[in-house]
């Protein structure tokens, strides 16, 4: 096997697979990337840890077709050090080594047997669902912030993903203290929702890897649920993610009835700015951070404050509000993580009292998006 590939293109492909190839796996072959050069000039790069499987491809000058398996992280580090415009990759005559030639850099790596590589999950030729990439990433970015990191509650460590027959695509996530419920309408949807009709739980790690490798310049993203996996296709890349086999809680029970009379319109950018200040580490104490929000109808204001033994902070934001005066305390990271992924300068904050769930909404959905967020107050 032998091929020549532009250095930036090779780096781009190795960057995708190196995070999936597990350096901690007890199976040595899973630390490798499977590289296959085809007669048509396509070179595919694959990696799996049996939870995630990533396959990508690039166009190269293929001299001799064939397959190799080489440690992904070592290979990436070597190519990253190369300054030559192209890299030549070849397999030694005995098949035990992979040779790398990049101008002044000459190296060789021990090769594993490609036949030991596990079978790869692949996207079918005609996927069931196609959604605009920008539309999907908006939904994912707003949902993933509420996914739990508590492995003791595995059903919360992923986002519930659903698709209705009318093309409404929804992702829901909660960690028990906050909740994201984000929907968007796929225009002219005519496919079959399949398993997404009842919903599947996609783990956070898989969504994070999808976000890391997704090509935002690709206009569309394909989705296919196949057995216990969901497969995403974008450009020349496809990522298969093993689904969480659990039941998602009935999230509708924790979403309170909305009360427009308790809803304030405030500046998203100012609220984010002051929440970040409240989230700053001040002093040497280990006090639990809290940001206090107070809606003041008399002065049409939202008062933001934070007090520790080392620092007291307060700021005022103009608000459009005519309800009752109300005050509640929150973990400031709920705002510093949520607000950057919302569009526009305005949002709605709906506060009932110091203990009830608080609703945060966009003032205007983007291209039909409907985003609702719940944050639970802390005891003042």
Buried (B, 14 or more C-beta within 10 A) or exposed (E): BBBBBBBEBBBBBBBBBBBBBBEEBEEEBBBBBBBBBBEEEBBBBBBBBEBBBBBBBBEBBBBEBBBBBBBBBBBBEBBEEBEEEBBBBBBEEEEEBBBBBBEEBEBBBEBBEBEEBBEBBBBEEEBBBBBBBBBBBBBBBBBBBBBBEEEEBBBBBBBBBBBBEEBBBBBBBBBEBBBBBBBBBBEEBEBEBBBBEEBBBBBBBBBBBBEEBBBEEBEBBBBBBBEEBBBBBBBBBBBBBBBBEEEBBEBEEEBEEEEEEBBBBBBBBBBBBBBBBBBEEBEEEEEEBBBBBBBBBEEEBBBBBBBBEEBEBEBBBEBEBEBEEBBBBBBBBBBBBBBEBBBEEBBBBBBBEBEBBBBBBBBEBBEEBBBBBBBBBBEE
